[in-house]
Amino acid sequence: MRRIKPYLNSLRFKFIATVLVIFVPLVSMLVINNFYSVEVVRNQVAQSNKNMLSLYLDQIDRNLEEVDKYLFNTLEGDLNVLDLEFAKSRDEDRYQIAKIGMFNTLKDDMVYYPILESFFVFSALNNELIVTRNNQSSFEEREASRQEMMKMLEQGMEGNDYSNWQVWQGEQDNYLFHLLKSGNVYMGAWINSNQLMVPLNLIDLGESGAALITTDKSEPISHEDLINDKELDLNFPSESYAMTGQGKDTYLVMGEHSTQGNFNLVALVPENTILQKLPYLQRISSIITLAAVLFLLIFFFMMRTVFLKPVKRIVMAMRKLRDGNWESRIEQKPTSTEFEIVNETFNRMIEEIHDLKINVYEEKLNHQRAELKHLQLQINPHFFLNSLNIIYNLATVKDFALIQEMSKCLVSYFRFMFRSNSYFIPLRDELIHTANYLRIQQLRFPDIFQYQIDQPEPFMDQEVPPLIVQTMVENTIKYAVNMDNPIHISVEIDKVEEIGGDSRLLIHIKDTGPGFSDEVLQWLALDTEDMASENGEQIGIWNARRRLRLLYQDRASIDFYNEPDHGAVVRIGIPIDEEVR
């Protein structure tokens, strides 16, 4: 409520509210009336066309159902089908008689099904196609249709849906077909889609409207240029209509699903054709509505340019200044004389305040950087004396191979330590350094502990503070490793998604030792500077916490706990992709 009250009391709100109280009711009534009229006309046109599609598709489905009955009865009852199943070399005369008999039967019965273009029978064993036609077409048309039938049979005999009529898209024309099978004989019916669409093409659907057949996946088999050019979606609801297209090229889509086949009958009606049928007074209402809206927009634009925009620039600059952005200035743009004076005075005042504060900010920043450098340097000499002692002992026993490996490890270790004065390094470098440190300790205490470090590649380039993992591993070596019971140390990397979409990198340092005592866990949970104030112990943990706090504030964490029957666990949580440098 406190945030809303200043806005309600602003000049902008009072000005806009006054104008809207006058214009909104009038414009709303005009807009509602206009949209209602348009919706009524759309529904009437859609319902009329949908009823027409439904009646015509019902007629087509009844005809297809009659054809299906004929195909089934003929395939199961005509004895000529049995002779066509065998190779004609077995009894060529009998095969030819059956072929002629089947042709004559289909030709005589063809006249009862004017919707069809062809009946056909295909003997798969003899690779021979028998076709009868229902129209007087040219030789080229008959040959093209025959070639399409052969392509359909080659592609459709395996895995064909014999229960329904299907769509076949040819090179020149598109067809509907139904294929039935009995042994090695296939019988079917063939319809040219253009012949089905003749009655619908006589209906006035507008200059760019169309009626077409689509597949059960709403893919068109005609008018592809129109649909691609207008970017039309041919999916339609079963009870009403859908709107498709963009801008001026908006269409009403209505359709019906066939009960006999895997195809739809769809009508596309341009919306501009529908709107042309609106009454004259409705057009006047639309013009008045547009004029009122245009006038309101012009009025708002003028007031925004003259009054609201200069005020907004001042308010935005003050808000940025309140949020701590001392670089905020009011742009000097052409405006009224009064606003020019206010802008100039405001900018001069901010520059003077900024000059006074910048020295304080720089001093605090330098202090924080010095503290962070000091914390990192406290870790570097921690291993120095032990390293010299290791080399001395190895030289005493004259184990030169081990001396070489130890020297190589120590060189890598100290090279990393001497260059670890940056605030961040890739996780890959930190894990390699940790593994090198563990190998040094393993050479120092052979057969006392084993270690394993996960290195998941997706996280290896994530930047982390240097020595953050090695410090925790060093602490584990110091307090968990003993000469009596061998232990296992592991470093595991994982990622967790938190509420709000943020991601955290989780680093677990685990061991199989005795774990933390209750007293130590309570002490570690305090997270205070007193952790290292008495005798210098736990300085690594305190430094790690302090560095994370300086780099990430409260977005990073270190937790200490015991796993049942496993030992101590240190869990480090670091935000992923934080801009902290």
C-alpha positions as CSV (number, residue, x, y, z in Angstrom):
1,M,0.0,0.0,0.0
2,R,2.9,2.3,0.7
3,R,4.2,1.8,-2.8
4,I,0.9,2.4,-4.4
5,K,0.0,5.6,-2.5
6,P,2.8,7.8,-4.0
7,Y,1.8,6.7,-7.5
8,L,-1.9,7.5,-6.9
9,N,-0.8,11.0,-5.7
10,S,1.4,11.7,-8.7
11,L,0.6,14.2,-11.5
12,R,0.8,11.5,-14.1
13,F,-1.9,9.4,-12.5
14,K,-4.3,12.2,-11.8
15,F,-3.9,13.5,-15.4
16,I,-4.3,10.1,-17.0
17,A,-7.2,9.2,-14.7
18,T,-9.1,12.3,-15.6
19,V,-8.8,11.8,-19.4
20,L,-9.6,8.1,-19.1
21,V,-12.8,8.7,-17.1
22,I,-14.1,10.7,-20.0
23,F,-12.9,8.7,-22.9
24,V,-12.9,5.1,-21.8
25,P,-16.7,4.6,-21.3
26,L,-17.5,6.0,-24.7
27,V,-14.7,4.2,-26.6
28,S,-15.5,0.9,-24.7
29,M,-19.1,1.0,-25.8
30,L,-18.2,1.6,-29.4
31,V,-15.5,-1.1,-29.3
32,I,-17.7,-3.7,-27.6
33,N,-20.5,-3.0,-30.1
34,N,-18.1,-3.3,-33.0
35,F,-16.5,-6.5,-31.8
36,Y,-19.9,-8.0,-31.0
37,S,-21.2,-7.3,-34.5
38,V,-18.1,-8.7,-36.1
39,E,-18.3,-11.9,-33.9
40,V,-22.0,-12.3,-34.9
41,V,-21.2,-12.1,-38.6
42,R,-18.2,-14.5,-38.1
43,N,-20.4,-17.1,-36.3
44,Q,-23.1,-16.8,-38.9
45,V,-20.7,-17.3,-41.8
46,A,-18.8,-20.1,-40.0
47,Q,-22.0,-21.9,-39.1
48,S,-23.4,-21.6,-42.6
49,N,-20.2,-23.0,-44.2
50,K,-19.8,-25.7,-41.5
51,N,-23.3,-26.9,-42.2
52,M,-22.5,-27.0,-45.9
53,L,-19.3,-28.9,-45.3
54,S,-21.1,-31.4,-43.0
55,L,-23.9,-32.1,-45.5
56,Y,-21.5,-32.6,-48.4
57,L,-19.0,-34.7,-46.4
58,D,-21.9,-36.9,-45.2
59,Q,-22.9,-37.5,-48.8
60,I,-19.3,-38.3,-49.7
61,D,-19.0,-40.7,-46.7
62,R,-22.2,-42.5,-47.7
63,N,-20.9,-43.0,-51.2
64,L,-17.5,-44.2,-49.9
65,E,-19.3,-46.6,-47.5
66,E,-21.2,-48.1,-50.5
67,V,-18.0,-48.5,-52.4
68,D,-16.4,-50.2,-49.4
69,K,-19.3,-52.7,-49.3
70,Y,-18.9,-53.4,-53.0
71,L,-15.2,-53.9,-52.7
72,F,-15.5,-56.3,-49.8
73,N,-18.3,-58.3,-51.3
74,T,-16.5,-58.6,-54.7
75,L,-13.1,-59.5,-53.1
76,E,-14.7,-62.2,-51.0
77,G,-17.4,-63.5,-53.4
78,D,-16.0,-63.3,-56.9
79,L,-14.4,-66.6,-58.0
80,N,-12.1,-64.8,-60.4
81,V,-10.2,-63.4,-57.5
82,L,-9.1,-66.9,-56.6
83,D,-7.6,-67.5,-60.1
84,L,-5.7,-64.2,-59.9
85,E,-3.9,-65.3,-56.8
86,F,-1.8,-67.9,-58.6
87,A,0.9,-67.4,-61.2
88,K,-0.4,-67.2,-64.7
89,S,2.2,-69.7,-65.8
90,R,0.4,-72.3,-63.9
91,D,-2.7,-72.1,-66.2
92,E,-2.4,-69.0,-68.5
93,D,-5.8,-69.6,-70.2
94,R,-7.6,-69.7,-66.9
95,Y,-5.7,-66.7,-65.6
96,Q,-6.6,-64.7,-68.7
97,I,-10.3,-65.7,-68.5
98,A,-10.3,-64.6,-64.8
99,K,-8.6,-61.3,-65.7
100,I,-11.2,-60.6,-68.4
101,G,-14.1,-61.6,-66.2
102,M,-12.9,-59.4,-63.4
103,F,-12.4,-56.4,-65.8
104,N,-16.0,-56.9,-67.2
105,T,-17.5,-57.2,-63.7
106,L,-15.8,-54.0,-62.5
107,K,-16.6,-52.1,-65.7
108,D,-20.3,-53.1,-65.5
109,D,-20.7,-52.1,-61.9
110,M,-18.7,-48.9,-62.3
111,V,-21.7,-47.0,-63.5
112,Y,-23.4,-47.4,-60.1
113,Y,-20.6,-45.4,-58.4
114,P,-20.2,-42.0,-60.3
115,I,-18.0,-40.6,-57.5
116,L,-15.2,-43.0,-58.5
117,E,-12.6,-42.5,-61.2
118,S,-11.4,-46.1,-61.2
119,F,-11.7,-49.6,-59.8
120,F,-8.5,-51.6,-59.9
121,V,-7.2,-55.1,-59.1
122,F,-3.6,-55.9,-58.6
123,S,-2.1,-59.4,-58.7
124,A,1.0,-59.1,-56.7
125,L,2.3,-62.6,-57.7
126,N,2.0,-61.7,-61.4
127,N,2.7,-57.9,-61.0
128,E,-0.2,-57.1,-63.2
129,L,-2.7,-54.2,-62.7
130,I,-6.3,-54.3,-64.0
131,V,-8.0,-50.9,-64.1
132,T,-11.5,-49.9,-65.1
133,R,-12.5,-46.2,-65.5
134,N,-15.6,-44.2,-65.1
135,N,-14.9,-41.3,-67.4
136,Q,-13.7,-40.6,-70.9
137,S,-10.2,-39.4,-70.2
138,S,-7.2,-39.0,-72.6
139,F,-4.5,-41.6,-72.9
140,E,-2.0,-39.3,-71.1
141,E,-4.4,-38.8,-68.2
142,R,-5.1,-42.6,-68.0
143,E,-1.4,-43.4,-68.1
144,A,-0.5,-40.8,-65.4
145,S,-3.3,-42.2,-63.2
146,R,-2.0,-45.7,-63.7
147,Q,1.5,-44.7,-62.8
148,E,0.3,-43.2,-59.6
149,M,-1.6,-46.4,-58.7
150,M,1.6,-48.4,-59.2
151,K,3.5,-46.1,-57.0
152,M,0.8,-46.3,-54.3
153,L,0.8,-50.1,-54.5
154,E,4.6,-50.3,-54.3
155,Q,4.6,-48.1,-51.2
156,G,1.3,-49.0,-49.6
157,M,1.2,-52.8,-49.7
158,E,3.4,-53.1,-46.6
159,G,2.0,-51.4,-43.5
160,N,-1.1,-50.1,-45.3
161,D,-4.2,-49.1,-43.3
162,Y,-6.8,-51.3,-45.0
163,S,-9.7,-50.1,-42.8
164,N,-10.0,-46.5,-44.2
165,W,-9.8,-44.4,-47.2
166,Q,-6.5,-42.6,-47.5
167,V,-4.9,-39.6,-49.3
168,W,-2.4,-40.1,-52.1
169,Q,-0.5,-37.0,-53.3
170,G,0.7,-37.5,-56.9
171,E,3.0,-35.5,-59.0
172,Q,0.2,-33.8,-61.0
173,D,-3.1,-34.7,-59.2
174,N,-4.1,-35.8,-55.7
175,Y,-6.3,-38.8,-55.0
176,L,-8.3,-40.7,-52.4
177,F,-8.0,-44.5,-52.4
178,H,-9.1,-47.5,-50.4
179,L,-7.1,-50.8,-50.7
180,L,-8.3,-54.2,-49.6
181,K,-6.3,-57.4,-49.7
182,S,-7.1,-61.1,-50.1
183,G,-4.1,-63.4,-50.4
184,N,-1.9,-62.1,-53.2
185,V,-4.7,-60.0,-54.7
186,Y,-5.3,-56.3,-53.9
187,M,-8.5,-54.6,-54.9
188,G,-9.3,-50.9,-54.5
189,A,-11.1,-47.8,-55.6
190,W,-9.5,-44.6,-56.9
191,I,-11.0,-41.0,-56.7
192,N,-9.5,-37.9,-58.1
193,S,-9.7,-35.2,-55.4
194,N,-10.5,-32.5,-58.0
195,Q,-13.7,-34.3,-58.9
196,L,-14.8,-34.4,-55.3
197,M,-14.2,-30.6,-54.9
198,V,-16.2,-29.6,-58.0
199,P,-19.5,-28.8,-56.0
200,L,-17.6,-26.9,-53.3
201,N,-15.7,-24.8,-55.9
202,L,-19.1,-23.3,-57.0
203,I,-19.6,-21.8,-53.5
204,D,-18.6,-18.2,-53.0
205,L,-15.9,-18.3,-50.4
206,G,-14.4,-14.9,-51.3
207,E,-11.8,-14.0,-53.8
208,S,-8.9,-15.7,-52.0
209,G,-11.0,-18.3,-50.2
210,A,-10.8,-22.0,-50.9
211,A,-12.3,-25.4,-50.1
212,L,-9.8,-28.3,-49.9
213,I,-9.1,-31.8,-48.6
214,T,-6.4,-32.3,-45.9
215,T,-4.9,-35.4,-44.4
216,D,-5.7,-36.5,-40.9
217,K,-2.6,-34.5,-39.8
218,S,-4.1,-31.3,-41.4
219,E,-1.6,-31.3,-44.3
220,P,-3.2,-29.9,-47.5
221,I,-3.2,-31.8,-50.7
222,S,-4.0,-28.7,-52.8
223,H,-3.7,-24.9,-52.6
224,E,-0.2,-25.2,-51.1
225,D,0.8,-21.8,-52.6
226,L,-2.0,-20.0,-50.8
227,I,-1.4,-21.7,-47.5
228,N,2.3,-21.2,-47.5
229,D,2.1,-17.6,-48.7
230,K,-0.5,-16.7,-46.0
231,E,1.1,-18.9,-43.3
232,L,-2.2,-20.6,-42.6
233,D,-2.8,-23.2,-39.9
234,L,-5.4,-25.8,-41.1
235,N,-6.2,-27.2,-37.6
236,F,-9.8,-26.5,-36.7
237,P,-12.1,-27.2,-33.7
238,S,-14.8,-29.8,-34.0
239,E,-17.7,-27.5,-32.9
240,S,-16.8,-24.0,-34.1
241,Y,-14.2,-22.3,-36.2
242,A,-10.6,-21.1,-35.8
243,M,-8.8,-17.9,-36.9
244,T,-5.5,-18.2,-38.7
245,G,-3.1,-16.0,-40.7
246,Q,-1.5,-12.6,-39.8
247,G,-2.4,-9.0,-40.3
248,K,-4.8,-8.4,-43.1
249,D,-4.5,-12.0,-44.4
250,T,-6.7,-13.5,-41.6
251,Y,-8.9,-16.5,-42.5
252,L,-11.8,-18.4,-40.8
253,V,-11.0,-22.1,-40.8
254,M,-13.9,-24.6,-40.6
255,G,-13.7,-28.3,-41.3
256,E,-15.3,-31.7,-40.8
257,H,-13.6,-35.1,-40.2
258,S,-14.5,-38.0,-42.5
259,T,-15.9,-41.1,-40.9
260,Q,-14.7,-43.3,-43.7
261,G,-11.2,-42.1,-44.3
262,N,-8.1,-40.4,-43.0
263,F,-8.9,-37.0,-44.5
264,N,-10.8,-33.8,-43.7
265,L,-12.9,-31.4,-45.7
266,V,-11.8,-27.8,-44.9
267,A,-13.1,-24.4,-45.9
268,L,-11.0,-21.1,-45.8
269,V,-12.9,-17.9,-45.8
270,P,-11.0,-14.5,-45.8
271,E,-12.1,-12.3,-42.9
272,N,-12.2,-9.2,-45.1
273,T,-14.9,-10.9,-47.2
274,I,-16.9,-11.4,-44.1
275,L,-16.5,-7.8,-42.9
276,Q,-17.7,-6.5,-46.2
277,K,-21.0,-7.9,-45.3
278,L,-21.3,-5.7,-42.2
279,P,-24.1,-3.1,-42.3
280,Y,-23.2,0.5,-43.3
281,L,-24.0,1.8,-39.8
282,Q,-21.6,-0.7,-38.3
283,R,-18.8,0.7,-40.5
284,I,-19.6,4.2,-39.3
285,S,-19.4,3.0,-35.7
286,S,-16.0,1.5,-36.4
287,I,-14.8,4.7,-38.0
288,I,-16.0,6.7,-34.9
289,T,-14.2,4.3,-32.6
290,L,-11.0,4.6,-34.5
291,A,-11.3,8.4,-34.6
292,A,-11.8,8.6,-30.9
293,V,-8.9,6.3,-30.2
294,L,-6.7,8.2,-32.6
295,F,-7.7,11.5,-30.9
296,L,-6.9,10.1,-27.5
297,L,-3.5,8.8,-28.7
298,I,-2.7,12.2,-30.2
299,F,-3.7,14.0,-27.0
300,F,-1.7,11.6,-24.8
301,F,1.3,12.0,-27.2
302,M,1.2,15.8,-27.0
303,M,0.8,15.9,-23.2
304,R,3.5,13.3,-22.8
305,T,6.0,15.2,-24.9
306,V,5.2,18.6,-23.3
307,F,4.7,17.7,-19.7
308,L,4.9,14.0,-18.6
309,K,8.1,13.1,-20.3
310,P,10.2,15.9,-18.7
311,V,8.7,15.0,-15.3
312,K,9.5,11.3,-15.9
313,R,13.1,12.0,-16.7
314,I,13.5,13.9,-13.4
315,V,11.7,11.2,-11.4
316,M,13.8,8.4,-13.0
317,A,17.0,10.2,-12.3
318,M,15.9,10.7,-8.6
319,R,15.0,7.0,-8.3
320,K,18.4,5.9,-9.7
321,L,20.1,8.3,-7.3
322,R,18.0,6.8,-4.4
323,D,19.2,3.3,-5.4
324,G,22.9,4.5,-5.3
325,N,23.5,5.2,-9.0
326,W,25.5,8.4,-8.7
327,E,26.2,8.4,-12.4
328,S,22.6,9.2,-13.1
329,R,22.1,12.5,-15.0
330,I,19.1,14.1,-16.6
331,E,19.5,14.3,-20.4
332,Q,19.4,17.8,-21.8
333,K,16.7,17.5,-24.4
334,P,14.6,20.2,-26.0
335,T,11.9,21.1,-23.5
336,S,10.2,24.0,-21.7
337,T,12.3,26.7,-20.1
338,E,11.2,25.7,-16.6
339,F,12.3,22.1,-17.1
340,E,15.6,23.2,-18.6
341,I,16.5,25.2,-15.4
342,V,15.4,22.3,-13.2
343,N,17.5,19.8,-15.2
344,E,20.6,21.9,-15.2
345,T,20.4,22.6,-11.5
346,F,19.9,18.9,-10.7
347,N,22.8,17.7,-12.7
348,R,25.2,20.3,-11.2
349,M,24.1,19.3,-7.7
350,I,24.6,15.5,-8.4
351,E,28.1,16.1,-9.8
352,E,29.1,18.0,-6.6
353,I,27.8,15.2,-4.3
354,H,29.4,12.5,-6.5
355,D,32.8,14.1,-6.2
356,L,32.5,14.2,-2.4
357,K,31.4,10.5,-2.2
358,I,33.8,9.0,-4.7
359,N,36.8,9.3,-2.4
360,V,35.0,7.5,0.4
361,Y,34.0,4.6,-1.9
362,E,37.5,4.2,-3.2
363,E,38.9,4.1,0.3
364,K,36.5,1.3,1.3
365,L,37.2,-0.7,-1.8
366,N,40.9,-0.5,-1.4
367,H,40.5,-1.7,2.2
368,Q,38.4,-4.6,1.2
369,R,40.9,-5.7,-1.5
370,A,43.7,-5.5,0.9
371,E,41.8,-7.6,3.4
372,L,41.1,-10.3,0.7
373,K,44.8,-10.4,-0.4
374,H,45.8,-10.7,3.2
375,L,43.5,-13.7,3.8
376,Q,44.8,-15.5,0.8
377,L,48.4,-14.9,1.8
378,Q,47.7,-16.4,5.2
379,I,47.2,-19.8,3.6
380,N,50.3,-19.9,1.4
381,P,53.1,-20.5,3.9
382,H,51.1,-23.2,5.8
383,F,52.8,-26.1,4.0
384,F,56.3,-24.8,3.7
385,L,58.0,-26.4,6.7
386,N,56.4,-29.8,6.2
387,S,57.6,-29.8,2.5
388,L,61.2,-29.3,3.5
389,N,61.0,-32.0,6.1
390,I,59.6,-34.5,3.5
391,I,62.5,-33.8,1.1
392,Y,65.0,-34.2,3.9
393,N,63.6,-37.6,5.0
394,L,63.5,-38.9,1.4
395,A,67.1,-37.9,0.9
396,T,68.1,-39.7,4.0
397,V,66.7,-43.1,2.8
398,K,68.1,-42.4,-0.7
399,D,64.9,-43.3,-2.5
400,F,65.7,-41.2,-5.6
401,A,62.6,-42.2,-7.6
402,L,60.4,-41.1,-4.8
403,I,62.5,-38.0,-4.4
404,Q,62.0,-37.1,-8.0
405,E,58.2,-37.7,-7.8
406,M,58.0,-35.7,-4.6
407,S,60.1,-32.8,-6.0
408,K,57.9,-32.7,-9.1
409,C,54.7,-32.6,-7.0
410,L,56.2,-29.9,-4.7
411,V,57.2,-27.8,-7.7
412,S,53.7,-28.0,-9.1
413,Y,52.3,-27.2,-5.6
414,F,54.4,-24.1,-5.0
415,R,54.0,-22.9,-8.5
416,F,50.2,-22.9,-7.9
417,M,50.6,-21.3,-4.5
418,F,52.8,-18.5,-5.9
419,R,50.4,-17.6,-8.6
420,S,47.2,-18.0,-6.6
421,N,46.9,-14.3,-5.9
422,S,43.9,-13.9,-8.2
423,Y,40.4,-13.8,-6.8
424,F,39.1,-16.7,-9.0
425,I,40.5,-19.7,-10.9
426,P,38.8,-22.4,-12.9
427,L,37.5,-25.4,-10.8
428,R,39.7,-27.6,-13.0
429,D,42.9,-25.9,-11.7
430,E,41.7,-26.0,-8.1
431,L,41.0,-29.8,-8.3
432,I,44.3,-30.5,-10.0
433,H,46.1,-28.6,-7.3
434,T,44.1,-30.5,-4.6
435,A,45.0,-33.9,-6.2
436,N,48.7,-32.9,-6.3
437,Y,48.5,-31.9,-2.6
438,L,46.9,-35.3,-1.7
439,R,49.6,-37.1,-3.7
440,I,52.3,-35.4,-1.7
441,Q,50.6,-36.4,1.5
442,Q,50.1,-39.9,0.2
443,L,53.9,-40.1,-0.5
444,R,54.5,-38.8,3.0
445,F,52.2,-41.3,4.7
446,P,52.1,-44.4,2.4
447,D,49.3,-46.9,2.9
448,I,47.5,-44.6,5.4
449,F,44.8,-43.1,3.2
450,Q,43.3,-43.3,-0.3
451,Y,41.6,-40.5,-2.2
452,Q,39.3,-39.9,-5.1
453,I,38.4,-36.6,-6.9
454,D,35.4,-36.3,-9.2
455,Q,36.0,-34.0,-12.2
456,P,32.6,-33.7,-14.1
457,E,33.5,-31.9,-17.3
458,P,30.4,-29.6,-17.4
459,F,31.6,-27.8,-14.2
460,M,35.3,-27.7,-14.8
461,D,35.3,-24.1,-16.3
462,Q,33.2,-22.7,-13.4
463,E,35.4,-20.2,-11.5
464,V,35.9,-20.6,-7.7
465,P,38.2,-18.9,-5.2
466,P,41.7,-20.4,-5.2
467,L,42.6,-22.9,-2.4
468,I,39.0,-23.2,-1.3
469,V,38.9,-27.0,-1.8
470,Q,42.6,-27.7,-0.9
471,T,42.2,-25.8,2.4
472,M,39.3,-28.2,3.5
473,V,41.3,-31.3,2.3
474,E,44.3,-30.0,4.3
475,N,42.1,-29.7,7.3
476,T,40.9,-33.3,6.8
477,I,44.5,-34.6,6.6
478,K,45.4,-32.7,9.7
479,Y,42.5,-34.0,12.0
480,A,41.2,-37.2,10.4
481,V,44.3,-39.1,9.2
482,N,46.1,-41.2,11.8
483,M,48.6,-44.1,11.7
484,D,46.2,-46.7,13.1
485,N,43.2,-46.8,10.7
486,P,43.4,-46.1,7.0
487,I,40.7,-43.8,5.6
488,H,39.4,-42.7,2.3
489,I,39.0,-39.1,1.2
490,S,36.8,-38.1,-1.7
491,V,35.9,-34.8,-3.4
492,E,32.5,-34.8,-5.2
493,I,31.1,-32.1,-7.4
494,D,27.4,-31.6,-8.1
495,K,24.9,-28.9,-9.2
496,V,21.6,-28.0,-7.6
497,E,18.8,-25.8,-8.9
498,E,17.3,-23.6,-6.2
499,I,13.9,-21.8,-6.0
500,G,13.9,-18.8,-8.3
501,G,16.0,-20.4,-11.0
502,D,19.4,-19.8,-9.4
503,S,22.0,-22.6,-9.6
504,R,24.7,-23.5,-7.0
505,L,27.8,-25.6,-7.3
506,L,28.1,-28.0,-4.4
507,I,31.5,-29.4,-3.5
508,H,31.6,-32.2,-0.9
509,I,34.8,-33.1,0.9
510,K,34.2,-36.5,2.6
511,D,36.3,-38.8,4.7
512,T,35.8,-42.2,6.4
513,G,37.4,-41.1,9.7
514,P,35.7,-40.7,13.1
515,G,33.9,-37.5,12.0
516,F,33.4,-34.2,13.9
517,S,32.7,-34.4,17.6
518,D,29.6,-32.7,18.9
519,E,31.7,-30.0,20.6
520,V,33.5,-29.2,17.3
521,L,30.3,-29.1,15.3
522,Q,28.8,-26.6,17.8
523,W,31.9,-24.5,17.6
524,L,32.0,-24.6,13.8
525,A,28.3,-23.6,13.7
526,L,29.1,-20.3,15.5
527,D,30.9,-18.8,12.4
528,T,32.7,-16.1,14.3
529,E,36.1,-14.6,14.2
530,D,36.9,-16.3,17.6
531,M,37.4,-19.6,15.8
532,A,41.1,-18.8,15.2
533,S,41.8,-16.3,17.9
534,E,43.3,-18.4,20.6
535,N,46.1,-20.6,19.2
536,G,45.8,-20.3,15.4
537,E,44.0,-23.6,14.9
538,Q,41.2,-23.7,12.3
539,I,42.7,-20.6,10.6
540,G,42.1,-22.3,7.2
541,I,38.3,-22.7,7.9
542,W,38.0,-19.1,9.2
543,N,39.9,-17.7,6.2
544,A,37.8,-19.7,3.7
545,R,34.6,-18.4,5.3
546,R,35.9,-14.9,5.3
547,R,37.0,-15.0,1.7
548,L,33.6,-16.4,0.5
549,R,31.8,-13.7,2.5
550,L,33.9,-11.0,0.8
551,L,33.4,-12.4,-2.7
552,Y,29.8,-13.6,-2.5
553,Q,28.3,-11.9,0.5
554,D,25.6,-14.2,1.8
555,R,25.2,-16.3,-1.5
556,A,27.9,-18.8,-0.6
557,S,28.1,-21.2,2.3
558,I,30.3,-23.8,4.1
559,D,28.5,-26.5,6.2
560,F,30.0,-29.2,8.4
561,Y,28.3,-32.4,9.4
562,N,28.7,-36.1,9.8
563,E,27.3,-38.9,7.6
564,P,26.0,-41.9,9.6
565,D,28.7,-44.6,9.6
566,H,30.8,-42.7,7.1
567,G,32.7,-39.9,8.7
568,A,33.0,-36.1,8.3
569,V,31.6,-34.0,5.4
570,V,32.4,-30.4,4.4
571,R,29.9,-29.0,1.9
572,I,30.8,-25.8,0.0
573,G,28.0,-24.1,-1.9
574,I,29.1,-21.5,-4.5
575,P,26.7,-19.5,-6.8
576,I,27.2,-20.4,-10.5
577,D,28.0,-17.6,-13.0
578,E,28.0,-14.9,-10.4
579,E,29.5,-11.6,-11.6
580,V,31.7,-11.0,-8.6
581,R,35.0,-9.9,-10.1
